[in-house]
Amino acid sequence: MPKVTILLSHERSGSHLLGEFIGKLRNVEMIDEVGNPHAMNPAKSRESFYAFKHDYIAKNPDLLLRPDATKHNTFVAAYFDHLRSLRPRKEGIVVDIKYSHVHMFENTWWPIFERPFLFKIAEERGIRILHLYRYNVVEATASSMIADIRKIWHSWQNQSDRPLPKSIALRPELLVKKARLLEFQNRWFHSDYIGKCHRMKVTYEQLKAELGVEKSLGKEIARFVGGSLEGSFAPRHQKVTPPLADIVSNWNEVRAVCIAAGLGKYVKVTPAK
């Protein structure tokens, strides 16, 4: 049976680019966001966490009627075994789970600063964690805010049906609030939550600089998830957010507020795409 790796990441971290790369590896299956019903339709996908939970509870209603830790442990373990059973001939499967979906694997009670159950069971069952995050939390946050305004999140989305704004004003205080929270989450997930799980850390900045060129990063990722590289990698996925200094109309104001809030290291130079 294949070994399981969780691709743990936040929004606007390059997860689709990395997922595209992993999907091209030999003997590895890349499974999309199992906790996102818009990315993976529960009515059509057997991999969907929602679909599995629906069918599991139909057969085991006590999971809802009389929940306890033992039943919940069995349920979550069964889900990952289910994913393995769908791809029995693969060497590895990689499951995309975002920070915002980690809570779905919790029992009925979870103090929010305790280690999430997902990582406890990953440690117990040898599930690996490929942790992808964006070091520059200001760029990540601004990119997310811009995508929400433009309604364009991926380069393959149809952009010809309506004109896109050439400049966007962002709320500096909101950006700072969100960037600080993301900075905290990145640190908390990697240093406290993942714990002793077999892990590999990759940043968006590394992907951008090294993936698809003659660097060791692609080989290291392939080795970690149990696959092998074959040929070169030419990604379909391209960045859609222009440089922040070009699209953010009040960039100087945003930059000044970030510096005043202690986020100056993320805005020292002109932001890249």
Secondary structure as UniProt FT lines:
FT   STRAND          3..9
FT   TURN            11..12
FT   HELIX           15..23
FT   STRAND          28..31
FT   TURN            34..35
FT   TURN            37..39
FT   TURN            42..44
FT   TURN            46..47
FT   HELIX           49..59
FT   HELIX           62..65
FT   HELIX           69..86
FT   TURN            88..89
FT   STRAND          92..98
FT   HELIX           99..105
FT   TURN            112..113
FT   HELIX           117..125
FT   STRAND          128..133
FT   HELIX           137..150
FT   TURN            155..156
FT   HELIX           172..188
FT   HELIX           189..193
FT   TURN            195..196
FT   STRAND          199..203
FT   HELIX           204..210
FT   TURN            211..212
FT   HELIX           217..225
FT   HELIX           244..247
FT   TURN            249..250
FT   HELIX           251..260
FT   TURN            261..262
FT   HELIX           264..266
//
